[in-house]
Amino acid sequence: MTTWRSSQKADRRARLLTEAAALFARRGFAAVTTVEIGEAVGMSGPALYKHFRSKDALLAELLLDASERLLQGAREILGAGPVTDAAAARAALDELIAFHIGFATAAPDIIRIQDRELAGLDAETNQRVRRLLGVFGLLNSTPHSAPASGAAAAGILAAMAHRALVEG
């Protein structure tokens, strides 16, 4: 059962993530203090530690959550199983690309943070994020990795993406 208190705590945590993402994207992770993050949501900096064990943990959660949402969305798109013909492969690839573009345009702060701050995560979290994002890197590298073009490339890439998502 969700209580008013637990709902308020979840809302505060979500606001902390949103405001931290905006600050990190605008100024960089290292330049933002916990005091500034707390102030952005109307609380003290030390109160942030009731929600996250550290500023690094907050960053890790931002990037892991985004990566997991991307992976889940891609799995839902490809959930029907292997693509067996060129038209279906093209449709799956188009849907994956549209999904990724939708995420990137809806969450530009997360994209900026990922580009700039991924290397600063601890090794284990960095590896988890990179693994989760691997399939999107694959799709984004289409012009460099596809040995064919058009429907043939779409079929190859959709199969690669499916293999990475399902077997990865």
N, C-alpha and C positions, 0 to 999 in steps of 0.2 A: 504494500500500500504506500502510495506517495503522500508524504506529509507536506504541509506548507513549508516547514523548515528545510526539508530535503529538496523541495522544488526551488526554494530561494537559493540554496547552496549550489544547485546545478546551474541555475541562471547566472549566478555570480561567476562561477567557473567558466561558463560559456562566454560571458562578457570579457573575462580576463584573457581568454584565448583570442578573441576577436581584436581587442585593443592591443594586446601584445603583438599580434600579427601586423597590425597597421603600423605600430611604432618600429618594429624590427624591419619592415619593408621600407619605411621612410628613412630611417636613420642608421640601420645596421644593428645587429644583435649586441655587439660590444658597447655601443654608444648609449644603449637604453638601460636604465636602472630599474630595480624592482620598485623603488619609490615612485617612479614615473608610471609604471604599469599600474600600481595600486591606485595612484591618484586619478588615472584615466577612468577608473570604475568607482571612484568615491570611497576608497579605503586606504589604509596605510600600506606602505611597502612591505613591512614585516607580516601583515595579515595575508599576503600572497602565499606564505608558507603553510597556511591552513589548507590550501588547495593543491600546491605543487611543492615538492621537496627542494627545488632549486629553479633558478631561471633557466638553466640548461635542461631540466626536466620539462619545463613548459615548452621550450623550443622543440625538444624531441617529440612531445605529444602533438604539437602542431603538424610536424612533418610526417609522423607515423600515421596520424589520423587521416590526413589528406591522401597519403599513399594507399592506405587500406580502403578508403572510399573509392578511389580510382580503380583499384583492383576488383572490389566488389561489383562496381558498375560494369566493368568489362566482363566479369564472369557472368553477370546477368544477361548481358548481350549475347555472349557465346554459349549460354547454358543449354541450348538445344543439341549440342554435340558437334562433331566435325562437319565442316562445310564440304559438300560433295560436288558442287558444280560452280562454274565461273560466276554465274549471276548471283548465287547465294553468297559466294565468297566476297564479291564486290559489295553486296548489300551489308554484310557483316563488317567489312572494313570501313565502309562509309559510316555505319552506325558507331563504330568504335572511335573513329576520328571526330565525328560530331559530338560524341559524349566527352571526349578529351578537350575539345575546343570549348564546349560549354563549361566545363570545370575551370579551364584556364581563364576564361573571360569573367566568370562569376567569382573567382578567388585569385585575383591578380597578386594580392599581397603574399599568398602562400607560394605562388610561382616565383616571385622575387626572392623570398626567403630561401626557398629551395636552391635557387641558383647561387645565392651568395653564402649561405650558412651551412650547407650540407657537410662540407668538409670539417666544420667545427664540432660536429656531433661526436660523442664517444664512438669508438670503433664498432661496437656491437650494434648500436642504433643506426649508425651510418650504413652498415652492411644490410640491415633489415630494410631501411628506406630504399636503398639502391636495388635490392632484390625486388621489392614491391613495384618499383618504378621501371624495372627493366623492360617490360613489355611496351610501355609507352615510349621509351627510348627507341625501341625497335620500330614502332610505327612512325615516330618522328624522323627516323633515319631512312625512310623509304627512298628518297632520291639517290642515296648512297649505297643501299643494300639490295635493291631489287634488280635481279639479273634480267628481268623482262619488263614490259610495260603494259599498261592497260589492265584488262581482265586477267591476264596471266600473272602479272605482278600482284594484283589484288588477291588472287587465289593463294599464291605463295606466302604473302604476308599474313593473310588471315589464318592460314594453317600454322605458321610460325607463332603468331600471337596466341592461338588456341593452345598449342603445345606448351608455350611458356606459362599460360594462365592455369591450365588444367594439370599439367605434369610438373610445372616449375616448382 
